[in-house]
Amino acid sequence: MLHPLNPPCSRRELGFLIGLQRKTLEFSCTFKTYNDADYARFVGVDFVTWLNSRRHTTLDQDKSVRKFFRDMPGLLRCDPALKNQVLSDFIHDQSFYRFFTDPTFHFLFAPSKSPAHAETTKILIYFYDFLGIAGYPAKVMSHILGSVKGFCKNDVVEGFEATNPGIQYVCPCCDNAFTDSGNGNAKGYTLEHYFPKSLYPSICLHPYNLIPMCSKCNDVKGQNDPLSPKDHYNTLHTVSYADVFHPIYRPVRSIAELLFRSTSGGEVMYFASKDSLRPLNPSITAYELLYDIPPRWKTLWKRVDKRVDDEIKRALKSLARGQAIDPGLFDRVLQVAIEELENQCGSEYLSYPAFRWLSWARINKFTDLYSSFSA
């Protein structure tokens, strides 16, 4: 969300899985009891056969399949009118990404809206859980995949890496190194939902709602809703849909910037809108509540400071070449260091806060910087 993201190249595959969700809801609108043959007419024989092959195992990776068959009757028994409303709400929500400039847009599907919505929530999330480690087999998706390879969560991860090379290095939400993630994932990060799947199950498989992020961001965000995140006092902070930050359509850096100011207690960093006529204070507050940014950068400041030092020293070595370091030369050194850090933003560890601080310090702390590096 700090850095812009492109959607994954696996949009077609995810679209197919969303289609399975929709067909399952269409099936629920037609029948009151479950039958394999009836369900297969909606989702295909291969899919039902695969589900049944996992239905009676005791493997942990098949737990979501067992729950799917356990909970499907509860949805089928719901009131037909409510089930049709569920389907309508689900279809409506799939287009959420087209309305990021429309303040009147709102999601229609909510788990608490009706008993049918509550039952459907479980079913929709199971389809995401099916991605798991093993994922969907090739036979189920052969006409989509065009290969003998299946489709799992790691394929979504690789789909993001194919369209966003920079995410192999830093978290797009906090600019931290993925190696700090500490979750044991070989990729170094988790694949999470920007709009939490527990609150927005209708888009739990949508490619514009999946984000690669470090485990720290994931832990801080939890189930917080980007449209109404809670602070430490459990107070909601509402954000207009037309102003909410989004990693693909409205990343923070595209419309807000990190600023600094000196106070009696030291330097303070904060985000501010680039457009003075559009303050975006609720959006900026929501970002801080969701990911604890920029406060988390303050705790990492020694690392940020080291990036600044390293870049200035590199520029000094390149430009000075035995010359006396006068204020004019040092100013050129700072400009080179600033430009290099700016170019690295999004692909180098903590480059963004380092670049923003050095840009500010060049004007506001020039004497201190010059003294420290000319000594």
Secondary structure, DSSP 8 states (H G I E B T S, - for coil): --S-----TTHHHHHHHHHHHHHHHHHHHH-SS--HHHHHHHH-HHHHHHHHHHHT---GGGHHHHHHHHHHHHHHTS-HHHHHHHHHHHHHHTTGGGGTT-TT------TTS-HHHHHHHHHHHHHHHTTSSS-B-HHHHHHHH-SS--B-HHHHHHHHHHH-GGGGTB-TTT--BGGG--S--TTSSEEEESS-TTT-GGGTT-TTSEEEE-HHHHHHHTT--TTS-B-TT--B----TTT--BTTTB-HHHHEEEEEEEETTEEEEEEEES-TT---HHHHHHHHHHH-TTHHHHHTHHHHHHHHHHHHHHHHHHHTTT----HHHHHHHHHHHHHHHHHHTTTSTTHHHHHHHHHHHHHHSHHHHHHHHH-
